[in-house]
């Protein structure tokens, strides 16, 4: 098995196993406990214990500390990437492109962590369900960004000195981000029932029986290749979405009718709170033919173009196939 895939699977499996095994252990999030106890809720207990101060704290405070530490480490990783990019004249073009992708992704991680910490630090206790889920989405996206950076450096056949200098901090930071996600999830994300559909103008699209967990829709547009919708391409629909919206404004929903859409969807940073819904797996298909073999980096060959890795606050994609 390829090492990068093996590494990613290990991270994912460990996180899922820990999450499922500790849910039965009902620890009130505001109860001060030792790092040994808190770290049992994470996929990397030893890394967690070396991270947290050696004193009792509740899960809220420990999660805040971990996210703030994650932000600090991301700044350091950005500096390390800049150091290697200053040597670009001596590096292969594919390596430089992969480093630039990693730098872009690290910048997204800074945004996500800053936003997450701001939300967490604004309250001394529980968050509304929708806010907790937003933060969980951002912290999860950071792990995706880390893996994308790793894959890109591997695929670019990066020089030994670049791999040696970046893979260790990438691995260590990924463990730290996994700890942050686990602590936040344990402290802030409530168990909930499966989402159900509802309708109305500026309607609730997803609802879980809890008013705080409603997802509000501000506008819905339709993409159809036959011209029967508002747009014929997905990129045009994305371009029509408002810029820099807040969660309270609601989602901009793009309904993509059945068909094969041969385009690379690029979602710039200012497009936030989008939801994309298709007619079903293998019914609505977004496809492209870029590949690493043709000189594209792993990041830029993805169907969701240059900005595919959730660098908007929330991107929900339902019932759509990607090829």
C-alpha positions as CSV (number, residue, x, y, z in Angstrom):
1,X,0.0,0.0,0.0
2,X,1.3,3.5,-0.9
3,X,2.7,5.2,2.2
4,X,0.7,8.4,1.8
5,X,-2.6,6.4,1.6
6,X,-1.5,4.3,4.6
7,X,-0.8,7.4,6.6
8,X,-4.1,8.9,5.8
9,X,-6.0,5.7,6.6
10,X,-4.2,5.4,9.9
11,X,-5.2,8.9,10.9
12,X,-8.8,8.4,9.9
13,X,-9.2,4.9,11.5
14,X,-7.6,6.1,14.7
15,X,-9.9,9.1,14.9
16,X,-13.0,7.0,14.2
17,X,-12.1,4.3,16.7
18,X,-11.3,6.8,19.5
19,X,-14.5,8.8,18.8
20,X,-16.7,5.7,18.9
21,X,-15.0,4.2,22.0
22,X,-15.0,7.3,24.2
23,X,-18.6,8.4,23.5
24,X,-19.8,6.0,26.1
25,X,-17.6,7.7,28.6
26,X,-19.8,10.6,29.6
27,X,-17.6,13.4,30.8
28,X,-19.3,16.8,31.4
29,X,-17.4,19.3,29.3
30,X,-17.2,21.9,32.1
31,X,-15.7,19.5,34.7
32,X,-12.0,20.1,35.4
33,X,-10.0,16.9,34.8
34,X,-6.3,15.9,34.2
35,X,-4.7,15.9,30.8
36,X,-4.5,12.1,31.1
37,X,-8.3,11.9,31.2
38,X,-9.0,14.5,28.6
39,X,-6.5,13.0,26.1
40,X,-8.3,9.7,26.2
41,X,-10.8,11.3,23.9
42,X,-8.3,12.0,21.2
43,X,-6.6,9.7,18.5
44,X,-3.1,10.7,19.8
45,X,-3.1,10.6,23.6
46,X,0.6,11.0,24.0
47,X,0.8,14.0,21.6
48,X,-2.2,15.4,23.4
49,X,-0.6,15.1,26.8
50,X,2.7,16.7,25.6
51,X,0.6,19.6,24.2
52,X,-1.6,20.5,27.1
53,X,-0.4,22.2,30.3
54,X,0.1,19.8,33.2
55,X,-2.9,20.9,35.2
56,X,-6.6,20.2,35.5
57,X,-8.8,21.9,33.0
58,X,-12.2,21.3,31.4
59,X,-12.6,20.2,27.8
60,X,-13.7,23.7,26.7
61,X,-10.4,25.2,27.9
62,X,-8.3,22.3,26.6
63,X,-9.9,22.6,23.1
64,X,-9.3,26.3,23.0
65,X,-5.6,25.8,24.0
66,X,-5.2,23.1,21.4
67,X,-6.7,25.2,18.6
68,X,-4.6,28.2,19.6
69,X,-1.5,25.9,19.5
70,X,-2.6,24.6,16.1
71,X,-2.7,28.2,14.8
72,X,0.8,28.9,16.2
73,X,2.2,25.8,14.5
74,X,0.5,26.7,11.2
75,X,2.3,30.0,11.2
76,X,5.6,28.2,11.7
77,X,4.8,25.9,8.8
78,X,4.0,28.9,6.6
79,X,7.4,30.3,7.5
80,X,9.1,26.9,6.6
81,X,7.3,26.8,3.2
82,X,8.5,30.4,2.5
83,X,12.0,29.3,3.3
84,X,11.9,26.6,0.7
85,X,10.2,28.8,-1.9
86,X,13.1,31.2,-1.6
87,X,15.2,28.4,-3.0
88,X,12.9,27.9,-6.0
89,X,15.6,28.5,-8.6
90,X,17.3,25.3,-7.4
91,X,14.1,23.2,-7.3
92,X,12.1,21.4,-10.0
93,X,9.1,23.3,-11.3
94,X,6.8,20.5,-10.1
95,X,8.2,20.9,-6.5
96,X,7.8,24.7,-6.6
97,X,4.1,24.3,-7.7
98,X,3.5,21.8,-4.9
99,X,5.1,24.1,-2.4
100,X,2.9,26.9,-3.6
101,X,-0.2,24.8,-3.2
102,X,0.9,23.9,0.4
103,X,1.4,27.6,1.1
104,X,-2.1,28.4,-0.2
105,X,-3.6,25.6,1.9
106,X,-1.7,26.7,5.0
107,X,-3.2,30.1,4.5
108,X,-6.6,28.6,4.5
109,X,-5.8,26.7,7.7
110,X,-4.8,30.0,9.3
111,X,-8.2,31.4,8.4
112,X,-10.1,28.3,9.6
113,X,-8.2,28.2,12.9
114,X,-8.6,31.9,13.5
115,X,-12.3,31.7,12.8
116,X,-12.7,28.6,15.0
117,X,-10.8,30.0,17.9
118,X,-12.8,33.3,17.7
119,X,-16.1,31.4,17.9
120,X,-14.8,29.1,20.7
121,X,-13.4,32.0,22.7
122,X,-16.6,34.1,22.5
123,X,-18.4,31.8,24.9
124,X,-17.6,30.2,28.2
125,X,-19.9,27.2,27.5
126,X,-21.9,25.5,24.9
127,X,-22.4,26.9,21.4
128,X,-25.6,26.8,19.3
129,X,-25.7,23.6,17.3
130,X,-25.1,25.3,13.9
131,X,-22.1,27.2,15.2
132,X,-20.6,24.1,16.6
133,X,-21.1,22.3,13.3
134,X,-19.5,25.2,11.4
135,X,-16.4,25.0,13.6
136,X,-16.3,21.2,13.2
137,X,-16.5,21.5,9.5
138,X,-13.6,24.0,9.5
139,X,-11.4,21.8,11.7
140,X,-12.2,18.8,9.5
141,X,-11.2,20.7,6.4
142,X,-7.8,21.5,7.9
143,X,-7.1,17.7,7.9
144,X,-8.1,17.5,4.3
145,X,-5.8,20.4,3.5
146,X,-2.9,18.7,5.2
147,X,-3.4,15.5,3.2
148,X,-3.7,17.4,0.0
149,X,-0.4,19.2,0.7
150,X,1.3,15.8,1.5
151,X,-0.1,14.2,-1.6
152,X,1.1,17.1,-3.8
153,X,4.6,16.9,-2.5
154,X,4.7,13.1,-3.0
155,X,3.2,13.3,-6.5
156,X,5.7,16.1,-7.5
157,X,8.6,13.8,-6.8
158,X,9.9,16.5,-4.6
159,X,13.6,16.6,-3.8
160,X,14.8,14.7,-0.8
161,X,15.7,17.8,1.2
162,X,12.1,19.2,0.7
163,X,10.5,15.9,1.8
164,X,12.9,15.6,4.8
165,X,12.2,19.2,5.8
166,X,8.4,19.1,5.5
167,X,7.1,15.6,6.0
168,X,7.9,15.5,9.7
169,X,6.2,18.9,10.6
170,X,3.3,17.9,8.3
171,X,2.8,14.7,10.2
172,X,3.2,16.3,13.6
173,X,0.9,19.2,12.8
174,X,-1.7,16.7,11.4
175,X,-1.7,14.9,14.8
176,X,-2.1,18.2,16.6
177,X,-5.1,19.2,14.3
178,X,-6.6,15.8,14.9
179,X,-6.4,16.4,18.7
180,X,-8.0,19.8,18.3
181,X,-10.9,18.3,16.3
182,X,-11.4,15.5,18.8
183,X,-11.4,17.8,21.8
184,X,-13.8,20.2,20.1
185,X,-16.1,17.5,19.0
186,X,-16.2,16.0,22.4
187,X,-16.9,19.3,24.1
188,X,-19.1,21.2,21.7
189,X,-20.8,19.0,19.1
190,X,-24.0,17.4,20.5
191,X,-25.5,14.1,19.4
192,X,-28.4,14.7,17.1
193,X,-31.0,12.9,15.1
194,X,-30.7,12.5,11.3
195,X,-31.5,15.6,9.3
196,X,-34.9,15.9,7.6
197,X,-36.0,18.1,4.8
198,X,-38.4,21.0,5.0
199,X,-39.4,23.7,2.5
200,X,-40.5,27.3,2.4
201,X,-39.2,30.6,0.9
202,X,-36.0,31.5,2.8
203,X,-36.8,28.1,4.1
204,X,-35.2,25.6,6.5
205,X,-33.5,23.0,4.2
206,X,-32.2,20.7,7.0
207,X,-33.7,20.4,10.4
208,X,-33.0,18.1,13.3
209,X,-35.7,19.0,15.8
210,X,-33.6,21.6,17.4
211,X,-34.2,25.2,16.4
212,X,-30.5,26.0,16.9
213,X,-29.6,23.3,14.3
214,X,-31.7,24.6,11.4
215,X,-30.0,25.5,8.2
216,X,-31.5,28.6,6.6
217,X,-31.6,29.1,2.8
218,X,-31.4,32.6,1.5
219,X,-31.7,31.8,-2.2
220,X,-31.9,28.8,-4.5
221,X,-30.7,28.8,-8.2
222,X,-30.9,26.0,-10.7
223,X,-28.2,24.8,-13.1
224,X,-29.4,22.9,-16.2
225,X,-27.6,22.2,-19.4
226,X,-30.8,22.5,-21.5
227,X,-31.3,26.1,-20.5
228,X,-34.4,25.5,-18.3
229,X,-32.7,26.8,-15.2
230,X,-31.1,30.0,-14.1
231,X,-27.6,29.0,-15.4
232,X,-26.2,26.4,-17.8
233,X,-22.8,26.0,-16.0
234,X,-22.0,25.5,-12.3
235,X,-19.2,28.1,-12.4
236,X,-21.7,30.8,-13.5
237,X,-24.0,29.8,-10.6
238,X,-21.1,30.1,-8.2
239,X,-20.1,33.4,-9.6
240,X,-23.7,34.7,-8.9
241,X,-23.5,33.8,-5.2
242,X,-23.1,36.8,-2.9
243,X,-19.7,37.6,-1.4
244,X,-18.5,37.3,2.2
245,X,-21.9,36.3,3.7
246,X,-22.3,35.4,7.3
247,X,-23.9,32.2,8.7
248,X,-26.9,34.2,9.8
249,X,-27.6,35.2,6.1
250,X,-28.3,31.6,5.2
251,X,-27.0,29.3,2.5
252,X,-26.9,30.0,-1.2
253,X,-28.2,26.8,-2.7
254,X,-27.2,25.6,-6.2
255,X,-29.4,22.8,-7.5
256,X,-27.6,21.0,-10.3
257,X,-29.9,19.0,-12.5
258,X,-29.0,15.6,-13.9
259,X,-26.3,15.6,-16.5
260,X,-22.5,15.4,-17.1
261,X,-20.9,18.8,-16.4
262,X,-17.4,18.9,-18.0
263,X,-16.0,21.8,-16.0
264,X,-13.6,22.6,-13.2
265,X,-15.5,24.4,-10.4
266,X,-13.4,27.2,-8.8
267,X,-14.8,28.6,-5.6
268,X,-13.0,31.7,-4.5
269,X,-12.4,32.6,-0.9
270,X,-15.1,35.3,-0.7
271,X,-17.9,32.8,-1.7
272,X,-19.1,31.4,1.6
273,X,-22.0,29.3,2.8
274,X,-22.8,27.5,-0.4
275,X,-24.8,24.3,-0.7
276,X,-24.7,22.3,-3.9
277,X,-27.3,19.6,-4.5
278,X,-27.6,17.2,-7.4
279,X,-30.2,14.7,-8.7
280,X,-28.3,11.8,-7.3
281,X,-25.0,9.9,-7.5
282,X,-24.2,9.0,-11.1
283,X,-27.1,11.4,-12.2
284,X,-25.4,14.7,-11.6
285,X,-21.8,14.3,-12.5
286,X,-18.9,16.8,-12.5
287,X,-15.9,15.6,-14.5
288,X,-12.6,16.8,-15.9
289,X,-9.4,15.4,-17.4
290,X,-6.5,17.2,-15.7
291,X,-3.9,14.9,-14.2
292,X,-0.5,14.9,-12.5
293,X,0.9,13.1,-15.5
294,X,0.0,16.2,-17.6
295,X,1.9,18.5,-15.3
296,X,-0.9,19.5,-13.0
297,X,-0.3,19.4,-9.2
298,X,-2.5,17.1,-7.1
299,X,-4.4,20.1,-5.8
300,X,-5.0,21.8,-9.1
301,X,-6.1,18.5,-10.9
302,X,-9.1,18.1,-8.6
303,X,-12.5,18.7,-10.2
304,X,-13.1,21.5,-7.7
305,X,-10.3,23.5,-9.3
306,X,-7.7,25.6,-7.6
307,X,-9.8,26.4,-4.6
308,X,-11.5,23.0,-4.0
309,X,-10.6,22.4,-0.4
310,X,-13.4,24.0,1.5
311,X,-11.8,27.5,1.7
312,X,-15.2,28.9,2.1
313,X,-16.7,28.8,5.5
314,X,-19.2,26.0,4.7
315,X,-19.6,24.0,1.5
316,X,-22.2,21.2,1.5
317,X,-22.3,18.9,-1.5
318,X,-25.1,16.4,-1.7
319,X,-26.0,13.8,-4.3
320,X,-23.3,14.7,-6.8
321,X,-20.6,12.4,-8.4
322,X,-17.1,13.6,-9.2
323,X,-14.9,12.0,-11.9
